[in-house]
Amino acid sequence: IQLTQSPSSLSASVGDRVTITCRASQDISSYLAWYQQKPGKAPELLIYGASTLQSGVPSRFSGSGSGTDFTLTISSLQPEDFATYYCQQLNSYPSTFGQGTKLEIK
Amino acid sequence: QVQLVQSGAEVKKPGASVKVSCKASGYSVTNYYLHWVRQAPGQGLEWMGIINPSAGSTSYAQKFRGRVTMTRDTSTNTVYMELSSLRSDDTAVYYCAREGGSGNLWYFDPWGQGTLVTVSS
């Protein structure tokens, strides 16, 4: 199953609302997770089951979608949110990841 | 505190093998499946395979079959990933990650800190 994220990169300012999309090549129901990765660090789980916020993750992060189309939204960007974001499908093996979206400061 | 701690960076020559360890703390490794994911420099995340540490059973991505072996040592709460016949394009950071969740709420969390494997002559 291929996952296509868009955009590949994004420039935004602190306080902006940002949306990243992830499209699956076939129906994956809600078997989708989102991760944040900062340079030199391991990915960190943000959202699973397409819309369930991981414990400890700020509420400005939200996820939606099912089937083939999914979104990750950050309602008001904070300085610590500038990172790369990946979606992952867990519907079937091999588990696959999107190519990533790099969120940069404008 | 649930944590996965990986072994240190490795430098290997082409054709050699590398074995990376992933030690679990804060829980019994036999209670959760463990995955291995790698990331080449400046690239995205690539799933390599999964091990059921309780049974020792494994499933590997087709790309790595024949070159990768995932094992576990329940006495030390540690899982291992060995990759053989190394090539320069195997240069990457290798992560272990615990599978969690149930129903349709699956995810990888936590992740190990990563192990850089450099393949160079």
HADDOCK unambig.tbl for C-alpha pairs under 7 A between the chains (distance, minus, plus):
assign (segid A and resid 30 and name CA) (segid B and resid 104 and name CA) 6.50 0.50 0.50
assign (segid A and resid 31 and name CA) (segid B and resid 104 and name CA) 5.68 0.50 0.50
assign (segid A and resid 31 and name CA) (segid B and resid 105 and name CA) 6.65 0.50 0.50
assign (segid A and resid 31 and name CA) (segid B and resid 106 and name CA) 6.76 0.50 0.50
assign (segid A and resid 33 and name CA) (segid B and resid 107 and name CA) 6.24 0.50 0.50
assign (segid A and resid 41 and name CA) (segid B and resid 113 and name CA) 6.84 0.50 0.50
assign (segid A and resid 42 and name CA) (segid B and resid 111 and name CA) 6.46 0.50 0.50
assign (segid A and resid 42 and name CA) (segid B and resid 113 and name CA) 5.71 0.50 0.50
assign (segid A and resid 42 and name CA) (segid B and resid 114 and name CA) 6.53 0.50 0.50
assign (segid A and resid 45 and name CA) (segid B and resid 109 and name CA) 6.37 0.50 0.50
assign (segid A and resid 48 and name CA) (segid B and resid 105 and name CA) 5.99 0.50 0.50
assign (segid A and resid 48 and name CA) (segid B and resid 106 and name CA) 6.55 0.50 0.50
assign (segid A and resid 48 and name CA) (segid B and resid 107 and name CA) 6.05 0.50 0.50
assign (segid A and resid 49 and name CA) (segid B and resid 104 and name CA) 6.05 0.50 0.50
assign (segid A and resid 49 and name CA) (segid B and resid 105 and name CA) 4.43 0.50 0.50
assign (segid A and resid 49 and name CA) (segid B and resid 106 and name CA) 6.57 0.50 0.50
assign (segid A and resid 90 and name CA) (segid B and resid 106 and name CA) 6.63 0.50 0.50
assign (segid A and resid 94 and name CA) (segid B and resid 47 and name CA) 6.94 0.50 0.50
assign (segid A and resid 94 and name CA) (segid B and resid 61 and name CA) 6.05 0.50 0.50
assign (segid A and resid 95 and name CA) (segid B and resid 47 and name CA) 6.28 0.50 0.50
assign (segid A and resid 96 and name CA) (segid B and resid 47 and name CA) 6.47 0.50 0.50
assign (segid A and resid 97 and name CA) (segid B and resid 45 and name CA) 6.25 0.50 0.50
assign (segid A and resid 99 and name CA) (segid B and resid 44 and name CA) 5.51 0.50 0.50
assign (segid A and resid 100 and name CA) (segid B and resid 44 and name CA) 6.44 0.50 0.50
